[in-house]
Amino acid sequence: MLLASASVPDSSDRADWAAFVQHLRDIGLTREFTLARQRESERFPASLRSDWLIHSYRHDPSPAAVALCLLAFDHPVPQERALAALGASWFEFLVRRGLVIAIEGGWLCPFQLLLVNELYVFADRPGMEPNAIMALGPTTEVLARASFPQTDIGSALDLGCGCGVLALLLARVATQVVATDLNPRAVAMTRLNAALNGIENLSVRHGDLFAPVEGERFDLIVSQPPFLGCADGESRVLFLHGGRRGDELTRRIVEELPNYLSAQGIGFVLADFGLAEGERVSARLPSLPGAGVTILVAGKAIDLDVNAALYLANGQFLSGDALWEQTGRQVVHARACGVDHLLPALLILESGKSGVRELAVAPDRWSDLDRSLIDPLIVAARGLDEPWTAWQGRRLRLVDGTRVVHEYPFVAHEQGRLVLRSGSGSLLPEPVVGESVLPLIAAVHGAPSVAAAVPELPGEVVAPILAQLVLHGILRITA
Ligand SMILES: C[S@@+](CC[C@H](N)C(=O)[O-])C[C@H]1O[C@@H](n2cnc3c(N)ncnc32)[C@H](O)[C@@H]1O
């Protein structure tokens, strides 16, 4: 396995790197090319897809497929194929810069190329060397979609940038982006990726947490800190371990982040939290006088042994007894730290706001987190803290397409229930309500004001119900 021992190529000849990516496009190695092949692979069951994909690329003589094999996969490509696909001068360019190296059987790249939207991004191959750079993972995708702004913004910070993919994506919508990392290899890799993609509005800096941006403020801050617990005697992997228990680094980031937000700024921090039984994520956070916090937690917890085994199998390639013995040791360590299970959480910190709200996302909707759904959700969540006086004068409407579902059980002695299904597709679980909520909704829908619709009901009872109905996408505030 070739991993984080390879030094990251120097990125200073930026124009040459950008020309190299243009050459990849010219020979047909584009996102459309890989997406089309991926769609073809979907004929196979999920467990066979990546095997089929690699096989099909390796037997495809087109320059695009050969270049992809050379830059993205583990199998060496014979020199004459690489030369024919890339042309002699680009092949030598890569060799001189160490982006492809000779091994037995041919040439390959010590890193892996990933095509993300229109971007060409290099990262380390999976591995657990202390200074390995994390490749784009499913969690990176969740954070990217959850935080990506709906409109152009001024400044953005990607804290703990890894290979820099979030910063590169943000460079399309922000005037200026800063990416920072404690790992010098990650800094070098992000610089290389910026050069490859011709990105000029990104400043990449080395340092611990916010030290490289001291005194600066940002409209958007994104961060996916390392969040696994690191047992005594285990060597610390920078992208993975967040401290002995795991959430130490995340807590420091959350505590300091509000000091780096602009007046209207917003920060998104994605991490798994190790929790004791019955403990909430909010209980693990420091108090934040400078910001309001909305915490979206996954509807489903992760078992300690499942989580440990996945990281050990995929990152350290352990199997058999070694896998399960090491899994057992990690579970013992987590329990010794008071951790019973893990819960993925997205922390949203808003400058100039206050209060902490924790909302559980519907179990099947965690991968659907999207900024277009999150922005209205955090506005609606603020309503939970508002008094009756704030609700009295509002006009509310039933969201179009909303349905009342009567769920009747087969077993006669079990009770039925009323479920409200939002017409706008809420991220939260469908609320179960009592019969009395239906006339309340009917009364406020279309009324000139909430107070006029329900003059006889006590406000302190009505306000929290209305706030929940708005939060779940059943009612919408129109004025
Ligand atoms: C889980 S990876 C996330 C990488 C990338 N942002 C993503 O979402 O794919 C965490 C990153 O934080 C960096 N990191 C760890 N400790 C740090 C610290 N004290 N200050 C800055 N960065 C740190 C690691 O080197 C790693 O690149």
The ligand as an SDF file (V2000), in Angstrom:
LIG
                    3D

 27 29  0  0  0  0  0  0  0  0999 V2000
  -12.1720   14.6680    9.4780 C   0  0  0  0  0  0  0  0  0  0  0  0
  -10.9440   15.5530    8.6030 S   0  0  0  0  0  0  0  0  0  0  0  0
  -11.9480   16.6090    7.5850 C   0  0  0  0  0  0  0  0  0  0  0  0
  -11.3230   16.9440    6.2600 C   0  0  0  0  0  0  0  0  0  0  0  0
  -12.2130   17.7460    5.3040 C   0  0  0  0  0  0  0  0  0  0  0  0
  -12.5750   19.0250    5.8440 N   0  0  0  0  0  0  0  0  0  0  0  0
  -13.4710   16.9550    4.9680 C   0  0  0  0  0  0  0  0  0  0  0  0
  -14.5670   17.3450    5.4350 O   0  0  0  0  0  0  0  0  0  0  0  0
  -13.3750   15.9730    4.2360 O   0  0  0  0  0  0  0  0  0  0  0  0
  -10.3540   16.6510    9.8770 C   0  0  0  0  0  0  0  0  0  0  0  0
   -9.2300   17.5910    9.4640 C   0  0  0  0  0  0  0  0  0  0  0  0
   -8.8910   18.4120   10.5940 O   0  0  0  0  0  0  0  0  0  0  0  0
   -7.4800   18.5410   10.6620 C   0  0  0  0  0  0  0  0  0  0  0  0
   -7.0910   18.8850   12.0510 N   0  0  0  0  0  0  0  0  0  0  0  0
   -6.9290   18.0580   13.0990 C   0  0  0  0  0  0  0  0  0  0  0  0
   -6.5850   18.7540   14.1920 N   0  0  0  0  0  0  0  0  0  0  0  0
   -6.5280   20.0610   13.8290 C   0  0  0  0  0  0  0  0  0  0  0  0
   -6.2190   21.2590   14.5150 C   0  0  0  0  0  0  0  0  0  0  0  0
   -5.9260   21.2620   15.8170 N   0  0  0  0  0  0  0  0  0  0  0  0
   -6.2580   22.4190   13.8260 N   0  0  0  0  0  0  0  0  0  0  0  0
   -6.5660   22.4210   12.4960 C   0  0  0  0  0  0  0  0  0  0  0  0
   -6.8580   21.3160   11.7920 N   0  0  0  0  0  0  0  0  0  0  0  0
   -6.8510   20.1530   12.4510 C   0  0  0  0  0  0  0  0  0  0  0  0
   -6.9550   17.1950   10.1830 C   0  0  0  0  0  0  0  0  0  0  0  0
   -5.6270   17.2870    9.7570 O   0  0  0  0  0  0  0  0  0  0  0  0
   -7.9480   16.8700    9.0640 C   0  0  0  0  0  0  0  0  0  0  0  0
   -7.5050   17.3610    7.8310 O   0  0  0  0  0  0  0  0  0  0  0  0
  1  2  1  0
  2  3  1  0
  2 10  1  0
  3  4  1  0
  4  5  1  0
  5  6  1  0
  5  7  1  0
  7  8  2  0
  7  9  1  0
 10 11  1  0
 11 12  1  0
 11 26  1  0
 12 13  1  0
 13 14  1  0
 13 24  1  0
 14 15  1  0
 14 23  1  0
 15 16  2  0
 16 17  1  0
 17 18  1  0
 17 23  2  0
 18 19  1  0
 18 20  2  0
 20 21  1  0
 21 22  2  0
 22 23  1  0
 24 25  1  0
 24 26  1  0
 26 27  1  0
M  CHG  2   2   1   9  -1
M  END
$$$$
